[in-house]
């Protein structure tokens, strides 16, 4: 169950982050509502997941997958440029998440 909560937290956080971009500095109402609801949902789900999962690996997975999701969302939704350095950075994030996961596991 904890894994599903983390997955939900990731989806909510990525949606909120992309909403930040769409909100133009929180000046557009609908995307601003998405930001508040998305981050609120992400934190509630993450807090529930941490009742049964280890904080270090969970945070690595949440922030790492969220970073990759926000990058992909920016490219797909906002036509942001993909640069070689950015792709290398994303690969390092994924590698770091894998190391954290393998080193600490998720379950208590």
Secondary structure, 3 states (H helix, E strand, C coil): CHHHHHHHHHHHHHHHHHHHHHCCCCCCHHHHHHHHHHHHHHHHHHHHHCCCECHHHHHHHHHHHHHHHHHHHHHHHHCCCCCHHHHHHHHHHHHHHHHHHHHHCCEC
